[in-house]
Amino acid sequence: MTAVATPPVAPTTPAARIEVPKPLTREQVRFFIEEGFLVAPGMIKPEELEELKADTCKLARGGYPCENLKPLPADTSDEEVLRTILCIHQPHFISPVMLKYVNHPVMCGALSQITAAHLPHWDGSVKCMQSMLFVKPPGFQGQAWHQDEIYIPTRDRSLVGAWIAMDDATIENGCLWVVPRSHKTGMLFDQRPHNNPDEFDFAGESYGFNESDERPVEVKAGTVVFFNGYLLHRSRKNRSNVFRRVLVNHYMNAWSRLPWFMPANDGKTPMPSPAILDVRNVVPVAGIDPYAYKGYETPAKNVWLRSCKANQKETPAAADHQKSAPNKEPDKK
């Protein structure tokens, strides 16, 4: 990724404001602040779901120029294509359709109400830094207990996942499980290997809390589940005979810097303070971007694939389709 050359301007000159609707009630906002998550049924319409599903197939077929997803023969069925993929990281880097749903106006309107609602003077400005397209075919693993803030640090506890259910999500096919209110203390729990590759993918497992309060979040297709970056959550293996497709995007307060990863260093140049690190590979989606004067990074025209035990048993054709694809996007969830 390379930075776009943008002439510096005064930091007091923000980009144009992005106006969005305000679809949530005061009670819904209060619920999100207190419980750490919010279920919004029907936020994505049936015709929008069909558009997302069609683009998922196009991505999986290698329909966009991309190093890590190779084109497949036209006679390969959609089901055969999708059955090799657990998750595609950053599909909005190559797909205008996925970028469209990063910017979905109603969803971003909800985000403008909840993302940093715990901060007394927040103005509703939001930016996005990540998209993740989970296909999760039958038999594929879930992810053990974790908090998203472990992977994507913010400076004000404003990280929010917007989890778009493209299919009905049930206990059987691997829906989300959450520990309500586990975000409130702001504690990031340590992680360890889970030693359960039949149930979960390669990522570590958070521990040191009481998981007896967990609850499943079963939802209908078209629902958006919003959850705070400190909320403990997990998903189990897909034990059904249907896919559990989800597009989950991650957002944060646009006023917060994003110290996502340390820059490369030659060992001689003093490293900057983590407090001022600010990854600019972001998409403003609501309100203003107060750091617009810095310009934006141009994302690589590529995606990264997440692996688990199930998709390591690929056919030779599937392996060639995903040739050279790493397990995950480097340094990112």
Secondary structure, 3 states (H helix, E strand, C coil): CEECCCCCCCCCCCCCCECCCCCCCHHHHHHHHHHCEEEECCCCCHHHHHHHHHHHHHHHCCCCCCCCCCCCCCCCCHHHHHCCCCEEECHHHCCHHHHHHHCCHHHHHHHHHHCCCCCCCCCCCEEEEEEEEECCCCCCCEEEEECHHHCCCCCCCCCEEEEEECCCECCCCCCEEECCCCCCCCCCCCEECCCCCCCECCCCEECCCCHHHCEEECECCCCEEEEECCCCEEECCCCCCCCCCEEEEEEEECCCCCCCCCCCCCCCCCCCCHHHCCCCCCEEEEECCCCHHHCCEECCCCCEEECCCHHHCCCHHHHHHCCCCCCCCCCCC
